[in-house]
Amino acid sequence: MTELTDEELIERELQARQKRAKPEKMRVRSADTSKPWTDYEVSRKPRAEPIG
């Protein structure tokens, strides 16, 4: 097994995270729907099936 450089390890982990994040659905809720410039809450929707 070849030892990875820090840059290679970071790139590998970023790619793995991107692959896991792609199917994730997010929910965005406005704190005040009458104003476009307000606070927003972003949360992950639960998965219907287990990760596998």
C-alpha positions as CSV (number, residue, x, y, z in Angstrom):
1,M,0.0,0.0,0.0
2,T,1.3,3.4,-1.0
3,E,1.4,6.2,1.6
4,L,-0.6,9.2,0.5
5,T,0.6,12.8,0.8
6,D,-1.6,15.2,2.9
7,E,-2.9,16.8,-0.3
8,E,-3.9,13.3,-1.8
9,L,-5.6,12.3,1.5
10,I,-7.5,15.6,1.6
11,E,-8.6,15.2,-2.0
12,R,-9.7,11.6,-1.5
13,E,-11.8,12.5,1.6
14,L,-13.4,15.5,-0.2
15,Q,-14.4,13.3,-3.1
16,A,-15.8,10.7,-0.6
17,R,-17.8,13.4,1.2
18,Q,-19.1,14.8,-2.1
19,K,-20.3,11.3,-3.1
20,R,-22.1,10.9,0.2
21,A,-23.6,14.4,0.1
22,K,-25.0,14.1,-3.5
23,P,-28.2,12.1,-2.6
24,E,-28.8,14.1,0.7
25,K,-31.9,16.3,0.6
26,M,-31.9,19.6,2.5
27,R,-34.7,21.7,3.9
28,V,-34.4,25.5,4.0
29,R,-36.8,27.5,6.2
30,S,-37.0,31.3,6.4
31,A,-37.2,32.9,9.8
32,D,-39.4,35.7,8.2
33,T,-41.1,34.9,4.9
34,S,-42.0,38.5,4.3
35,K,-38.3,39.5,4.0
36,P,-35.7,38.1,1.6
37,W,-32.8,39.2,3.8
38,T,-33.5,37.3,7.0
39,D,-32.1,34.3,8.9
40,Y,-32.6,30.8,7.3
41,E,-32.4,27.4,8.9
42,V,-30.9,24.6,6.8
43,S,-31.4,21.0,7.9
44,R,-30.9,17.6,6.5
45,K,-34.0,15.6,5.7
46,P,-33.9,12.0,7.1
47,R,-33.2,9.2,4.7
48,A,-36.0,6.8,3.8
49,E,-33.6,3.9,3.4
50,P,-30.4,3.0,5.2
51,I,-27.0,4.0,3.8
52,G,-25.4,1.0,2.1
